[in-house]
Amino acid sequence: MTKYTSPLHGLNAGFAIDTKTAADARRPLRALFLCVDFPNRPAASCPHPDPQFYYDLLAGDGLRIYRAVSYGRLDLTIELFPGWVRMPKEDADYRMERVITWETHRTYIKDAMNAAEGIDFDACDILYIVPAEGSAVPYSPTMTAKEWPVRAKNGTGCGLVVTFGADMFSRRGKLFCHENGHILGLPDLYLYEVPEGIRDCFAHCGPFDLMGLIEGTAPDYIGWHKWRLGWIDDEQVLEVLPGEKAEIVLTPLGKAGGLKLLNLPLDGENGCIVEYRTAEGLDAELETDGAVFWRIRGGVPNGAGCVTLIPPEPGKYLCPDPRSSDGLIRAGMTAERYGIRVFHLGGGRILVER
C-alpha cells in the first residue's frame, strides 16, 4: 500500500505524522483546560464567569465532534482546572493579534503557566488556555513544539498548546477540532498567500475539511487525514495503480466501517484520493451526496496547497465556492486529471480508470 512520504519537517500532508513534534492520535492523550483572566478583565465581571461554560463551549462540543469524525477512536481526556488563573499583565499588553511571533506566543503561554502555581505540566500532553470573555485575545493560534516545550517556573512544561481567543464564541467545537487538528499533526488547507488568478484562500480545499474553511458546508476531516491519524485502517483503503480499472462501492465518510478510500498513487510523494460524502454529521448541510477527488502533495508545506480538490468541472479547478457544495462529483458525473478518470455511478459506486 503506497503512503506518500514527505521531505518536510513540521505540519504537512505526507502520510507519516511527525510525533516528535505533534501528538500521537493513536494513543491515549491527556489535556488540561486552563481558564485565565486579567487585571483589567476579571472573570467575575464577564457575562459568563464560570469556567465550565468555556469548557462546554469548546472541549465539550469538540469532543462530541471527535467521537463522530474519529469513529470513537480518538482517546482524549480533558481535565478542567477549577477556578480562574490571573495573568500578571493586562490583556492588551500581550499583543495577541492575528499574526504573532513565536516569542510573543510563548510569553503569553509562559505567564499563564507560571500563574497556575502547583500544576505539573509534564503530566499533560496538551494544554488549552482560554481567556475570559471580552478579553483582547481575538484569535486562537496553536503551538506544536514537543521538543521545545514552554516551561513554568516549577520546571514542568508542555509543548502542545492552543491559546483560544474570541473566535471561540462563533466557531465553538469546530474551532477546537481545527486547532487540535494541528496538535495531532494536520496542516492548514487554506492558503497563507493567494496567488493571482486564484479565487480565494480556500481555493484548494473548498468546503470539505475543518483544516480549511471551518464554516464550510461539509467540514468533516477528509479521509486522507483520518487514515493518517489511524481512524481509517489500511483494509478500508483500495489502491488502484496505473493501467488498472476498478468499480467499487465506497461507504460514506461520516459512517464507521466499510471501504472508505480509493488510493491512486502518482509517485512516492504525490497521489490522489477519492472518498464519498453524504448529508449527515458535520456534512449535514450538503445539498446532495457525491464523491470527492483530492490530490495529495507530501512535499508541499502547510498553508501552501498541500491538498487540492479536483472538481468535475475543469473550469472550476482552484475556483470552487467554499460556501456551497462545489466540487462534489454527483451521480452521473465524471472528473479527470493526471491520467485518472473518476466516474460516480451513484450511491457511492465509483468507477475509476487509469
C-alpha positions in Angstrom: 0.0 0.0 0.0 1.5 3.3 -1.1 1.6 6.0 1.5 3.0 9.3 0.3 6.2 10.4 2.1 7.3 14.0 2.9 10.8 15.5 2.9 9.5 18.3 5.1 9.5 18.8 8.9 6.6 20.1 10.8 3.0 20.1 9.6 2.5 18.7 6.1 0.3 16.3 4.1 2.8 13.4 4.0 1.3 10.2 5.4 3.6 9.7 8.4 2.9 12.3 11.1 6.0 13.6 13.0 5.1 12.6 16.5 8.3 14.2 17.8 6.6 17.5 17.2 2.9 16.6 17.2 0.7 14.4 19.4 0.1 10.8 18.5 -3.6 10.3 17.8 -3.2 6.5 18.1 -2.6 6.5 21.9 -4.5 8.0 24.9 -3.9 11.7 25.3 -4.4 13.8 28.4 -5.1 17.5 28.3 -5.6 20.4 30.8 -8.1 23.1 30.2 -7.0 26.3 31.9 -9.1 29.5 32.1 -7.3 32.8 32.5 -8.4 36.3 33.3 -6.6 39.7 33.5 -6.2 42.6 36.0 -8.4 44.7 33.7 -10.7 41.9 32.7 -11.6 39.9 35.8 -13.8 36.8 35.1 -16.2 37.9 37.8 -17.3 40.9 35.7 -17.8 38.8 32.5 -21.1 37.7 31.1 -20.0 34.1 31.7 -17.9 33.9 34.9 -18.0 30.1 35.3 -15.0 28.1 33.7 -17.5 25.3 32.9 -19.2 27.5 30.3 -15.9 27.8 28.3 -15.2 24.1 28.7 -18.6 23.1 27.4 -18.3 25.7 24.6 -15.0 24.3 23.3 -13.9 21.0 24.7 -17.4 19.6 25.3 -18.6 20.4 21.8 -15.2 19.4 20.3 -15.2 16.0 22.0 -18.7 15.4 20.7 -17.5 16.1 17.2 -14.4 14.0 17.6 -16.5 11.0 18.7 -18.2 11.1 15.3 -15.3 12.0 13.0 -12.8 9.6 14.6 -15.4 6.8 14.8 -14.8 6.7 18.5 -11.1 6.1 18.1 -9.6 9.3 19.5 -8.9 8.8 23.2 -8.6 12.4 24.5 -9.3 13.1 28.2 -9.5 16.8 29.1 -9.4 18.0 32.7 -10.9 21.4 33.6 -8.7 23.3 36.1 -11.1 24.5 38.8 -11.4 28.3 39.0 -9.6 31.1 37.2 -5.9 31.9 36.9 -5.0 35.6 37.0 -2.4 36.7 34.3 0.2 39.2 35.5 -0.4 41.7 32.7 -3.4 43.4 31.2 -4.8 41.6 28.2 -3.7 44.2 25.5 -0.1 44.0 26.8 0.3 40.5 25.3 -0.4 41.8 21.8 -2.2 38.5 20.8 -3.1 39.7 17.3 -4.0 37.8 14.1 -0.3 37.1 13.3 2.0 36.8 16.2 5.7 35.8 16.6 6.9 32.6 18.3 8.3 34.7 21.1 5.0 36.6 21.7 3.0 33.4 21.8 5.4 31.7 24.2 5.5 34.7 26.5 1.7 34.5 26.9 1.8 30.8 27.5 4.6 31.0 30.0 2.8 33.7 32.0 -0.3 31.5 32.2 1.7 28.5 33.3 3.6 30.5 35.9 0.3 32.0 37.3 -1.2 28.5 37.7 1.0 27.5 40.6 1.4 23.9 41.6 0.4 22.3 38.3 2.7 19.5 37.0 2.5 20.3 33.2 4.7 17.3 32.5 1.7 15.2 33.3 -0.4 16.5 30.4 0.2 16.0 26.7 -1.8 19.1 25.7 -2.6 22.5 27.3 -5.6 24.6 26.3 -5.5 28.2 27.6 -8.8 30.1 27.4 -9.3 33.8 28.2 -12.3 35.4 29.9 -15.0 36.7 27.6 -14.3 40.2 26.3 -10.5 40.0 26.6 -8.3 41.4 23.9 -7.3 38.0 22.6 -9.1 37.8 19.2 -7.8 34.6 17.6 -6.7 31.0 18.5 -3.1 30.1 17.5 -1.6 26.7 18.2 2.0 25.8 19.2 3.2 22.3 18.2 6.7 22.0 19.7 7.0 18.9 21.8 10.8 19.1 21.5 10.8 22.8 22.7 8.2 22.9 25.5 7.4 26.1 27.4 8.5 25.5 31.0 6.8 27.0 34.0 8.9 28.3 37.0 8.4 25.0 38.7 10.3 23.3 35.9 7.5 21.4 34.3 6.4 22.1 30.7 4.2 21.5 27.7 5.0 21.9 24.0 1.5 21.3 22.6 -0.6 24.3 23.4 -3.7 26.0 22.0 -4.4 29.6 23.2 -8.0 30.3 22.3 -9.5 33.7 21.6 -12.8 35.5 20.8 -13.4 33.4 17.7 -14.3 30.5 20.0 -17.8 32.1 20.6 -18.9 31.7 16.9 -16.9 28.6 16.0 -17.2 26.6 19.2 -16.2 22.9 18.9 -15.4 23.2 15.2 -12.6 25.7 16.2 -11.5 23.3 18.9 -11.2 20.5 16.3 -9.3 22.7 13.8 -6.7 23.9 16.3 -6.5 20.4 17.9 -6.0 19.1 14.4 -2.7 20.9 14.3 -1.9 19.4 17.7 -2.4 16.0 16.0 -0.1 17.0 13.1 -2.6 18.1 10.5 -1.7 21.1 8.2 -3.8 24.1 7.3 -5.5 23.5 3.9 -6.3 27.2 3.3 -3.6 29.3 1.6 -1.4 31.7 3.6 -0.8 33.7 0.4 -3.3 33.8 -2.5 -1.6 33.9 -6.0 -3.1 36.0 -8.7 -5.9 34.2 -10.6 -6.9 32.0 -7.6 -10.4 32.6 -6.2 -9.5 32.9 -2.5 -7.5 31.3 0.2 -9.9 28.3 0.3 -9.4 27.5 -3.4 -7.5 24.3 -2.8 -9.9 22.8 -0.3 -13.4 24.1 -1.0 -15.9 23.4 1.8 -14.7 19.9 2.7 -12.4 20.0 5.7 -12.1 21.6 9.1 -8.4 22.3 8.4 -9.6 24.6 5.6 -12.9 26.6 5.9 -14.2 25.9 9.4 -17.6 27.2 8.4 -17.8 25.1 5.2 -20.8 23.1 4.2 -19.1 19.8 4.7 -16.2 20.3 7.1 -15.6 16.7 8.3 -11.9 15.8 8.1 -11.0 14.3 4.7 -10.5 10.6 4.6 -6.7 11.0 4.0 -6.4 12.8 7.3 -8.4 10.1 9.1 -6.2 7.4 7.5 -3.1 9.2 8.7 -4.5 9.5 12.2 -5.3 5.8 12.5 -9.1 6.3 12.3 -9.3 4.5 8.9 -7.5 1.2 8.6 -5.4 0.0 5.6 -8.1 -2.6 5.0 -10.6 0.2 4.4 -8.5 1.6 1.5 -8.3 0.2 -2.0 -5.3 1.0 -4.1 -5.6 1.4 -7.9 -2.3 1.6 -9.9 -1.6 2.9 -13.4 -3.1 0.7 -16.1 -5.7 -0.7 -13.7 -9.5 -0.2 -13.5 -11.8 -0.8 -10.6 -15.5 -0.5 -9.8 -16.3 -0.4 -6.1 -18.8 1.0 -3.5 -17.4 3.5 -1.0 -19.2 3.8 2.3 -20.0 7.4 3.5 -17.1 9.1 5.2 -19.5 10.1 8.0 -20.3 6.5 9.0 -18.0 4.0 10.7 -16.9 0.8 8.8 -16.7 -0.3 5.2 -14.5 0.7 2.4 -13.6 4.4 2.8 -11.0 5.5 0.3 -9.6 4.9 -3.2 -5.8 5.4 -3.2 -4.3 6.4 -6.5 -0.6 7.0 -6.2 1.4 9.1 -8.7 4.8 8.6 -7.1 6.3 8.3 -3.6 5.4 11.8 -2.5 2.2 12.5 -4.5 -1.1 10.8 -5.3 -4.8 11.1 -5.3 -7.6 10.0 -3.0 -11.4 9.5 -3.7 -14.0 9.5 -0.9 -17.8 9.6 -0.6 -19.7 12.2 1.3 -23.4 12.3 2.4 -25.5 14.9 4.2 -25.0 13.7 7.7 -22.9 14.5 10.8 -20.6 17.5 10.2 -21.6 17.3 6.5 -25.3 17.8 7.2 -25.5 21.0 5.0 -24.6 19.1 1.8 -27.3 19.6 -0.8 -26.7 16.0 -2.1 -24.3 13.1 -1.8 -21.2 12.8 -4.0 -17.7 11.7 -4.4 -14.7 14.0 -3.7 -11.5 13.7 -5.6 -8.3 15.0 -3.9 -4.7 15.4 -4.9 -2.2 15.0 -2.1 1.3 16.5 -2.3 3.6 15.4 0.5 6.4 17.8 -0.5 4.3 21.0 -0.2 4.3 22.8 3.1 1.4 23.7 5.4 -0.7 26.6 4.1 0.6 26.3 0.5 -1.9 24.0 -1.1 -0.7 20.6 0.0 -4.2 19.1 -0.5 -6.1 20.1 -3.6 -9.8 19.5 -4.6 -10.4 18.3 -8.2 -13.9 19.2 -9.2 -15.8 17.6 -12.1 -15.9 20.9 -14.0 -12.4 21.6 -15.4 -13.1 25.3 -15.4 -13.7 25.3 -11.6 -10.2 23.9 -10.8 -9.0 26.2 -8.0 -12.2 28.2 -8.3 -14.7 26.3 -6.1 -17.2 28.3 -4.0 -16.2 27.1 -0.5 -19.6 28.1 0.9 -21.5 25.8 -1.3 -21.2 22.1 -2.3 -18.9 22.9 -5.2 -16.5 20.1 -6.0 -18.8 17.2 -5.4 -18.8 14.5 -8.1 -22.6 13.8 -8.1 -24.2 10.7 -9.6 -23.6 10.5 -13.3 -20.7 13.0 -13.2 -17.0 12.4 -14.1 -13.8 14.1 -13.0 -10.5 13.6 -14.8 -6.9 14.7 -14.0 -3.3 13.2 -14.0 -4.5 10.4 -16.3 -7.1 9.3 -13.8 -10.8 9.2 -14.6 -13.3 9.0 -11.7 -16.9 8.3 -12.6 -19.6 8.3 -9.9 -22.3 5.8 -10.8 -24.4 6.8 -7.9 -24.8 5.9 -4.2 -21.0 5.8 -3.6 -20.4 3.3 -6.5 -17.2 4.5 -8.2 -15.6 3.5 -11.5 -12.0 4.6 -11.7 -9.8 4.1 -14.7 -6.0 4.8 -15.0 
